[in-house]
């Protein structure tokens, strides 16, 4: 037996669409506003009547059948679209009825609510994007364009490097995308939600480098910021510190960096105590550090500390099969950045691609980007043609080409054999000569690898 206490009637009357029915579908209580909305004078006229007779479109009776709550139920009353929630009622374990109330008494309110939710979601996404731009890596492994054996191997190495906290040394020529690789490793790692902090070792004067990486205390030197300043290492705490062009780091500062890696603590310039930090270091160089060690220009102990996980980027001339995909991707970016939305450059003439295959690309992907941007600024058609790269051709007419036989003039079998040979050699190098491991990486059996070694004359 349901008994509505008069002390609560005032509260219940102010809940939009509130009604209570018993286990026999009879109305026990209905908010005064709902009573008048459906054309009755007061509650006494509806009590004891079947809910289906009073409001035929109402679905509260369904709760009596399922004995489960129903959320977001929609029904119509006197020209209004109602969205309601309903719940079963139990007393001492016995099912006695159900109650319902309106979440939205008009579909217009629902639309307004959804608009606010969408607005809030857009605002939240905006702040997430801003936070990522400030704290996180800008690029991921999806930004690495290409399907050559070399590029697929690089993606595999990035995936492996992201699973560990060891230091990473990225070596490659200028313009190969070393920073892109560093971002991708951080983005795929467990540190991805923490800071990714970059230092260009070549861009900071040596006298400022120590304060830049370790920070300084108030009054530690003339011109020091009041209150001191946190260094890049502290900012990267919990995340990743990326040291670009590490080969340019002055010799006398290399010992301080070595101590940071070994001790995992920083002492600010002018400070009296050390602060423990947890960071991962990724370094990049456009010169072989081993050679610099032999020339006594780079500390050997620091080299071994950095070179725990090594990634060597192949220059573009060794992965020319990536040129079409790279070029297409760069065109897409340039159409956006150059404001070519209404007059896009859609592709590149085959003759231009053939010329790209024949060129050495000493500036690598960065040079390719430069050439395409210059060509787009001269192109008012949908296709970049030879006439749009004439200045590039003239400037490099005497440039040496590494391949005596242009890539695009080789037969398909020759191209496949050379690519396969290069892939197997690189994978064997990566696996330190372990044939079983190399076969696993290549996705073939050890017996098949042995056959290919003989066929391709790889020793």
Phi, psi and omega in degrees: 000125181263131180233114180274115181292131182300333181296337182258356186299320181298320179293313183295325179296339183262006174264115185305127174069015184288131176209154179231135176234156178268185186291350180254019177072010181273142182287128177257323178207148176213132180302143185302322181295324179288321178304312182288328180297325182266007170099014177255160183276317181207177187299327185299336182282345183245340181300134178088350179274156179290135180300329182287337177277326183279312177232089185301332183274351182287144186249015182299328181301336180295332179294328179296331181277320185267336185057030178231153180291152175231120186253136176071032178287139182247132173211171186241136177221119175048048177083000180254142174265116185255138173244121187229163172242138179230150184220144176285155178243129178236142177227117183055038178083355182258134179286126185237352181159205181205159174225160184214152174213158182277131170276317174225122181274357178210134181301334178299322177295323179297315179298319178297320179296315180296324177297319179293320178298316179296319179297317179295320179297317179298319180294319179296317178298324179297312182292327175297317180297317179296319180296319178296322181292331180276317190255330190255181177283144182277335187239159177226180182297338178292340179277356178272111189262134177141155177229020177288165176302319180298316182290321177295322176296319179298317179297322177297316181295322177298315179300317179292318182295329182288345182274355184233166177256007181294155175294149181236135175246118179256120181242136180177162180293163177301134177089006182276343180102036182295320179294322177302319179294317180298315177301316184296321179297313179298316185296328182270356185268174177288352178267009189299334181274355179256180188293143169244109187246129184250139172231126174267106186296339181274343187263349183255125176304142185301328182287343179256350187299316183298315180290331180290318183273326183258344183083179180210159179267163180301128176076014184288337176200165180298128181090001179294140181295137180299132181090355180080184183208138175285141178276173181299326181296319178292321179297330181273003182305126183089347183240225186231136174251117182257117180257098181276147182052050181300337179294343180269359181291124181305145186302320185289344178266347182295327179294323180292321177294321178300318180294322177300317181292319185284314187271341182054048176206155180234146173238119181295152175299125183084002182271161182251353182217161181259150178244122178292141179224156177237103179217160176250136182253129172241127180242151179227145180216145176257010174229142179299117183294329180301320179293321179293326176296316179296332179268008181059033177253355179215136183295132181293321181293325177290321179303315181289330176292322181281323189270053176277313176239112186257133174235120179252121181272128176285140176292162183299328181295342179262001178217051185296339179295347176277347187303313180302313180295316179300314181298317179297318179295317180296320177302317179300316179295316183292325175304323180282308186290332180269004178068039182260031184301323183270348180216071186283148169271118190266340183190185183231134180299144182302325180297324178293315178299319178300319178294320178300322179297328185277349186267156187277333180055063177296335178268001175059215187298326179297321178291319177301317178300316180298316181297316181291323179294317178296321180294319180296327179289349178250354187258124176244013174256184178270348184234132174282126182242176183302326181296337182275351179240024183298322179295323178294317179297316181295320183291335184242023181299327182262002183293136180290144176250126186295320183275126178287335178242112184308143184306317187284354178261002178278155176287161181297321179296321178296315180299315181297316181297315180295319179296318180295318180297314180297319181297316182293317179298312181297320181291320177297320176298314181299324181266016178055035177083000181285106186293323179298314179292321179297319179297321179297315180297320182282346178077030178230168178284162179295325179295319178295320178299318180298319179297318182291326177300320178288315182297317184270003178057049177261124181253000000 
